[in-house]
């Protein structure tokens, strides 16, 4: 629909398009711009509708449908975008840069797997101290459960989650509790089932595929507007505070300005209109600071981007895994470089890619917080054969070291749901394609992918098996277990330190320093070097199970937090084994 007051659909290629509302067909008139409209029948909230294209008698969903109550193959439902009675007028928002983000999948966050159930547990995040909740994609997707990245109805909220009304209730509740909301959106491809866009027009570039399917034709003006209008919809109609843009390296755009820069420009304009900070964060495999460089300096002007380099460096440091893309991060030098310079691959050789990769960050103009970092996220856990979390193989000390480097480091930290209490449940790749053949292809492709990387095929769960989904749901009794409570307390202390200590709010690269011993496997991250009054804070970690003595110069002796068997005196920190000390 183009508006709540008129039915319409952009379909420049068909010879005939007919509107069907609650079973009754109505003719449409085509304009010179390729839009088919009618003034003979007006939209009524709750009406079910769709379009018949050329000689096809099937009723297809609206590409801009706000709700698909019967799934992505069923009719669309008329929704009034202004129906919801918001109570968040007092919410002033905050920039995403520097905030603590919590990544959540609605279907597995609670036993019910709905937006309303997740909203009822948001107090947990308030007590944890995070500032944003980031939702994995919630747009319409085939089947009951899915990660969300196979979505096809970009304007609709997945019906099993509760639809658009439940989504707005979630955002409204989050704002009432002082939490911002970031929504994960996918503009680089569409899912394999329920994608009817090609029936209407040139939404995809045929034959130009990325990893997941045909590329979206963002160089076509109306398709570009389709994407940009979707960006605006989340901010205007659903009151979200930011968008996480999935795999932007897979978006092909040779026009200028690049569509990412145009997204940022329109987001900034709407932010100025509302008076509230709005943020765009890219997932990019390019390691190119063009993503967050200001548009005035020929960048795209996004708030930031995810940093896989940080994850890989921390993961290797606490697990010792060096297979696949972890190989380059084996030496502690890699972690030190990431903490000091942001990217590890900044023009260096990537053995996994077989070529040089990345570009250096201009440390003088880019804040450290332009990089969003995590020691666990949905991709890095879910793309392991068994979907095992760090807690399955790493000691408590290792978990807290990873958390400290994430939360007390200079970047924008993100947590993955459950890591804060050492969740015992895995996070696995799951789908529920109703089409048997598609389900079979998905399962076989998953096994083949892991076999090529040397994983044991027997450990790869069938994504179509319902237990793969249910096994991935958080078990909230973990919070009350001895281990869960211990780790949760550590996370709460670390988040509080980040929010209350001056040393952790200086986001200049020059305000940090890193020292380490490759042989002894210890590292010291010093924060707040440029602070005008308070002394710097040293985050001291021993990554080895062996004892270590870490020298410190100029520390005052105020221990802010410690985890593991360690002692501090004026000479430094003595560890009996793996552990962490945060000292001023």
Secondary structure, DSSP 8 states (H G I E B T S, - for coil): --BTTBEEEE-SS-S-EEEEETTEEEE-EE-TTSEEEESSS---TT-EEEEEETT--S-B--TT-S--TT-TTS-EE---TT-S----TT-----STT--EEEE-HHHHSSS-SHHHHHTTHHHHHHHT--EEEE---EE-SSS---STT--EEEEE-GGGTHHHHHHHHHHHHHHTT-EEEEEE--S---SSS--HHHHS--EEEEEEETTEEEE-TTSHHHHHHHHHHHHHHHHTT--SEEEETTGGG----SSS-HHHHHHHHHHHHHHHHTS--EEEE--SS--GGGTS-GGGTS---SEEE-HHHHHHHHHHHH---SGGGGGG-SHHHHHHHHHHS-S-SSEEETTTTEEE-----TTTS-GGGEEE-SS-HHHHHTSTT---GGGTS-HHHHHHHHHHHHSSSSEEEEETTGGGT--S--------SSHHHHHHHHHHHHHHHHHTT--GGGS--TTSHHHHHHTS--GGGGGSHHHHHHHHHHHHHHHHHHH-GGGG---GGG-EEEEETTTTEEEEEE-TT-SSS--EEEEEE-SSS-EEEE-SS----EEEEESSEEEETTEEEESSSEEEEE-
